[in-house]
Amino acid sequence: TWLPQFLVEAMGLSFDNAMLGYALPVVTLIVFNAITGTLLKAGVPLPPLFLGGLLLQALCWWTLPWIGADWTGVLSLFIYGATAGVVPTVLWALPALLVGQMRASGNAFGIIMTGRNVGVLIGPMLLPWLLARSGDWQGAAPAFGTIIIVAFGLGLLVVMLMRRNRERAAH
């Protein structure tokens, strides 16, 4: 969506190289969807995967002004693609963690995915508006970094509430 245009306008890549750059996070996303699913099935705790993924996504946005069309750009595309694979996979597993495997119904998944889909819808509409207001890509990046930090804070709050509820239930 926005990435090829960014790679051409902000990074100075040719259209063909921008398409290769666009492929890196897409392929990485698919690989990390599978890796994350495997880790969750193996019992790796969901909260560190989710919160770590969000922090790394925020880092990609906040460091955008210092990212170039060199190894820093490739690393940023890889991290962004990896976290774009981790976070949705964890979101899909979240209802079972919150309400239990046997109670994770379509309603629970619907709430989680509605929230995610609203973000997927708003992001591409927000980006052009931010670009027009700021005049460049680096001016739009802090807004997305901030949105992700807010999501991290909300995720941390959910984790803390879950732990508190478990501790209460254990007593």
Backbone hydrogen bonds, N-H to C=O, Kabsch-Sander energy under -0.5 kcal/mol:
donor,donor_aa,acceptor,acceptor_aa,energy
6,F,2,W,-2.2
7,L,3,L,-2.7
8,V,4,P,-1.9
9,E,5,Q,-3.0
10,A,6,F,-2.6
11,M,6,F,-1.2
12,G,8,V,-0.7
13,L,7,L,-2.3
18,A,14,S,-2.4
19,M,15,F,-2.0
20,L,16,D,-1.6
21,G,17,N,-2.6
22,Y,18,A,-2.3
23,A,19,M,-1.6
24,L,20,L,-1.3
26,V,22,Y,-1.2
27,V,23,A,-2.8
28,T,24,L,-2.5
29,L,25,P,-2.6
30,I,26,V,-1.8
31,V,27,V,-2.2
32,F,28,T,-2.7
33,N,29,L,-1.9
34,A,30,I,-1.7
35,I,31,V,-2.4
36,T,32,F,-2.3
37,G,33,N,-2.2
38,T,34,A,-2.2
39,L,35,I,-2.6
40,L,36,T,-2.7
41,K,37,G,-2.3
42,A,38,T,-1.7
43,G,40,L,-1.3
44,V,39,L,-2.5
49,L,45,P,-0.9
50,F,46,L,-2.6
51,L,47,P,-3.1
52,G,48,P,-2.2
53,G,49,L,-2.2
54,L,50,F,-2.3
55,L,51,L,-2.4
56,L,52,G,-2.3
57,Q,53,G,-2.2
58,A,54,L,-2.6
59,L,55,L,-2.4
60,C,56,L,-1.9
61,W,57,Q,-1.8
62,W,58,A,-3.0
63,T,59,L,-2.1
64,L,61,W,-1.0
66,W,63,T,-2.2
67,I,63,T,-0.5
67,I,64,L,-1.4
73,G,70,D,-0.6
74,V,70,D,-1.8
75,L,71,W,-2.8
76,S,72,T,-2.2
77,L,73,G,-2.5
78,F,74,V,-2.3
79,I,75,L,-2.8
80,Y,76,S,-2.8
81,G,77,L,-2.4
82,A,78,F,-2.8
83,T,79,I,-2.7
84,A,80,Y,-2.0
85,G,81,G,-0.8
85,G,82,A,-0.8
86,V,82,A,-2.0
87,V,83,T,-2.5
89,T,85,G,-1.0
90,V,86,V,-2.4
91,L,87,V,-2.6
92,W,88,P,-2.1
93,A,89,T,-1.2
94,L,90,V,-1.2
97,L,93,A,-1.3
98,L,94,L,-2.7
99,V,95,P,-2.8
100,G,96,A,-1.3
103,R,100,G,-0.9
104,A,100,G,-0.9
104,A,101,Q,-0.5
105,S,103,R,-1.6
109,F,105,S,-2.0
110,G,106,G,-2.8
111,I,107,N,-2.2
112,I,108,A,-1.9
113,M,109,F,-3.0
114,T,110,G,-2.2
115,G,111,I,-2.0
116,R,112,I,-2.1
117,N,113,M,-2.9
118,V,114,T,-2.3
119,G,115,G,-1.7
120,V,116,R,-2.3
121,L,117,N,-2.0
122,I,118,V,-3.0
123,G,119,G,-2.6
125,M,121,L,-0.7
125,M,122,I,-0.7
126,L,122,I,-2.8
127,L,123,G,-2.5
129,W,125,M,-0.9
130,L,126,L,-2.6
131,L,127,L,-2.7
132,A,128,P,-2.5
133,R,129,W,-2.1
134,S,130,L,-2.8
135,G,131,L,-2.6
140,A,136,D,-0.8
140,A,137,W,-0.9
141,A,137,W,-1.4
143,A,140,A,-0.7
144,F,140,A,-1.1
145,G,141,A,-2.5
146,T,142,P,-2.5
147,I,143,A,-2.3
148,I,144,F,-2.1
149,I,145,G,-1.9
150,V,146,T,-2.4
151,A,147,I,-2.1
152,F,148,I,-2.4
153,G,149,I,-2.5
154,L,150,V,-2.5
155,G,151,A,-2.6
156,L,152,F,-2.8
157,L,153,G,-2.2
158,V,154,L,-2.3
159,V,155,G,-2.3
160,M,156,L,-2.5
161,L,157,L,-2.6
162,M,158,V,-2.4
163,R,159,V,-2.4
164,R,160,M,-2.3
165,N,161,L,-2.5
166,R,162,M,-2.3
167,E,163,R,-2.5
168,R,164,R,-2.3
169,A,165,N,-2.3
170,A,166,R,-1.9
171,H,167,E,-0.9
171,H,168,R,-0.6
